[in-house]
Amino acid sequence: MNIHLVPALKDNYMYLLVDKESGNAAAVDPVEPEKLLQKVEELQVNLTTVLTTHHHWDHAGGNVELAKLRPGLIVVGGDERVGALTKQVKHGDEITLGSLKVKSLFTPCHTSGHICYFVDERDPAVFTGDTLFVAGCGRFFEGNAEQMYKALIGILSELPDHTKVYCGHEYTLQNFKFATHVEPSNPAADEMKKRCENLRNEGKPTVPSTIGEEKKYNPFMRVKESSILQYTKTSDPVEAMKILRSEKDSF
C-alpha cells in the first residue's frame, strides 16, 4: 500500500490510501474535494471509497461535494451525522480496498461516533482523525476521560508498535510544549520535539509518528506511567487522563 498526505484548510491533513495491486484508493477525511481529486489524477488511481473519522465539518465537510463529483463512491463512517454516508460501521467491521483490509476501530470521545481506521499490513498504519495526535489527543467534546482512556490505552496502544499514525491535524509543536511541561525530564519528548521543530522549519509535516513512539512521549498515552501519575497527583490513570485534558484545554 501507499499513503499520500494532502494538506487541507489551515492545519488539516487528508490522506489517500492506495492499494498498489488494484490501483483502488480511499480518501480519508477529504474536506477539500477538488484538491483531493487533483492528487487522484496525479497518481492515476481509482477512487472508490471515503473513510470518514468523524462528522465535524473540517473532516466530513467535503463528502457531499465529492460524492457528487464522483458518483458511486462508498462513503464510510461511524455516525449518521457524516455527510453522504452510505456505509455505517461499528467496531471491528472491515472495509475491503482492493487487496487491503481496513479495520474500523470505534473510539468515541471527541465525538460519539468517532472511528479510527487500521490497515494491518507488513507496514501497518492507522488513521486516527481527532482521537490521537502526535504527542496529544483530541478534546472530549462528546465524551469523557474513561472513553479516551479506552481509545488510547485499550485500543490504539494495543496495535503493533511499528504502526504508523496518520492523524487529522498538524498540532504537533503545541502538543510538545505541553508534553515537555508535564514531563520535563523525558528525553524521548525532548528529542522528538527538536526533530519536529526542524521538520516544520523546513515546511514539512511531522506526520506520521508510530504507536511505539507515542508511548514514549505522548502524556495521554502514558497515563499509567509513574511520572504522569505523580504530575497529576493521582493513582488512577483515568483520573490522570481527565486532569491532563482539562489542563491542556487551557494551556
N, C-alpha and C positions, 0 to 999 in steps of 0.2 A: 504494500500500500504506500501511497504518497499522501502527505498532508501539506497543504498550501495555506499559509496565513495571509489574510486580506484585511488590512486596516480599514476601519469604518468610523464615521462620526468623529468625535473628539478623541476618544481613547478606547473604542470598542475593537474587538477582533472577530471577524468572520473567518470561517475555515472551509476549505474544500477537501473532503476526504475522497481519495481516488483509489479504486480497485484497479491495479495495474493489469490484471488478467483480462478483465472485460472492458475496461475503459469507462465503466459506470462511476458516477460521482454523487456524493451527498454534500449539500451545503449546510453548514452549522450556523444557525442564527444569522441569516442573510439580510440584515437590516437595510442594506443599500443594494437592491436587486441589480441595477444596471452595472454597478461596479463589480459585483459578483459575476455577472454574466460575461463581462469583459474577460475575466480570468478563465471562465469556462471555455470561451472561444480561443483564447491564447493557448490553452492546454489541449484544445481539441478533444474534450471529454464529453461524455453523455450524462447530463444532469438528470437524475431520476428521483431524487429524494431530498427532502428538507428535514433536518434534525433540529428541533427547537428545544432549547433547555428550559425556557420559562416564558410566560406571557408578557413580560414587560416590553414596552414599545421599542426600546433600544436593542431588543433581541428578536422579537416576533413582528415588529412593525413593518417589515418588508414582505411578509409572507403572502398577503393578498395580492400585491402587485406582481410578485414573482410567479405566483400561480396563474395569473392572467397572461403573463409573458410566456410562460412555459406550461401550457395545459397538460394535464395528466400527471403532474408531479404528485408523489406521495409525501404528504406533509405530516410529520410525526411530532407528537408532544404528549405531555402527561397531564394536560389541563385543558378543559373545554374552552377556556378563555384564549387559547392560542389561535391566532388568525389563520384561516384557510385550512384548519385541521381536517385531515382525512383518516388518520390512524392514531387513536389514543392508546398509549402504552402504560403499563404498570411495571413494578419492579421485577426484573428477571426476563421480561419479554425481549425477544431477539428480532432484529431487522436484518434482512439479507441485502447486501450490496455487492452484486457480482459474487465473487468467491469469499467476500468478507462477511463475518457475523458481528453485528453491532448489538451489544447488550445494554438494555435500559437499567439504570440504577436510580431508584426513587430516593431523592434526597430533599425532602421538604424542609423548609425553614425560611429561606429568603423569600420564597413563595410556597404556597401549599401544594403546588403541582410540579415542583422543580425536578427535572430529570438530568442526570449525567449519562453520557454515552461512552461505553468502554469497548474498545476493539482489541480482542485478545489474540494478537499475532506474535511472531517471534520478537518483534519490536513493538510491544503493546502501547496503546495510547488511550487517554481518557479526556473527554471534552466536559469541562466542569462548570461552564456558564458562570453564574454568580454564587456558587457554593464554595469552591476552593479557588483562591488566587495564589500567585507566587507570594509567599510569606504572609498570607492573610486569608480571610474568609468574608462571605457576604453578610450584610446586615440582616437581622432577624425580623424582616418586615411582617411575615405572616406565620412565624413560628417561634420557637423558644430554644433555650440552651440545650435541653435534652435532645431535641431533634437534630441540632447541629452537631452535637457530640456523636450521635448515631451515624450521621452522614460522614463526618470526617474520620472518626475513630473506628466506628463499627463497620463502615463500608469502604471508604476510599483508602484508609490506611491498610486494609487487608489486600489491596491489589499488589501485584509484584512491584518491588522497589524500583525496578528499571522502567516502569510505566511512565511515559511522557505525559505531562499535564498541560493541556491546552485550555486556558481559562478565557473568560469573556472580556476582560479589561486589562489595560496597562496601568495597574495601580501599584507596581512593584516598589518604586523608590519610597513612596509614602508608607507602604506597609513595612519596609525595612527600618524606617525611622522608629516605628512603634516596636518592632521586634527587638531591635537593639536597645531600646529603652527598657523593655521588660527583662531581657537577658543581656546585660552589658558585657558579660564575661563569656559569651558564646562565640567561639572562634569561627564556627561554621556560618553564623549570621554575618559576622564582620567580613569574612571572605566573599560571601555571595553578594553582599551589599556593594562592595567595591567593584565586583565583576559586573553587576547590573548597572552601576553608575557609568562605567566605561561603555557598556553597550548603548545606553541612552545618549551619551555624549556623541556617539558615532551614528545616532539616528536609527539604531537597530532595536528590535523588540527584545524583551527579556524572557519571552515565552519561546520554547517550553522549558519548564523545570521537570523534575521527576518526583514521584511519590517518595522515594528514598531521601532525596534532598529536602523535601518539605518536612519530613520527620526530624531533620537535623536543625532547622532554623525557624520554622513556622510556629509561633507560640500556640496557635489554635489547634495544631496537630500534636502539640507537646504537653497537653493539659494533665497528663499522668506523670510528667517528669517532676522531680523534687524541686527544681529551680522555679518552675511555674507555680507549683503549689505554695512554695514559700512566698513568692511575689504576691500571690492573690490571698495569702493568709487563710487558706482553707485546706482540708484534706480530701475534699470532694472534687473530682475532675469536672463534673458537670457544673458545679458552682463556679469553678475556676473559669470555665468557658463563658459563663454568664458575666462574670466580673470583667474578664478581658474584653468582651464585646462592648460592654457598657462603657468601659474606659476608652476603647478605640473610637467609639462613636463621637466622642468629644475631644479626641487627641489633636 
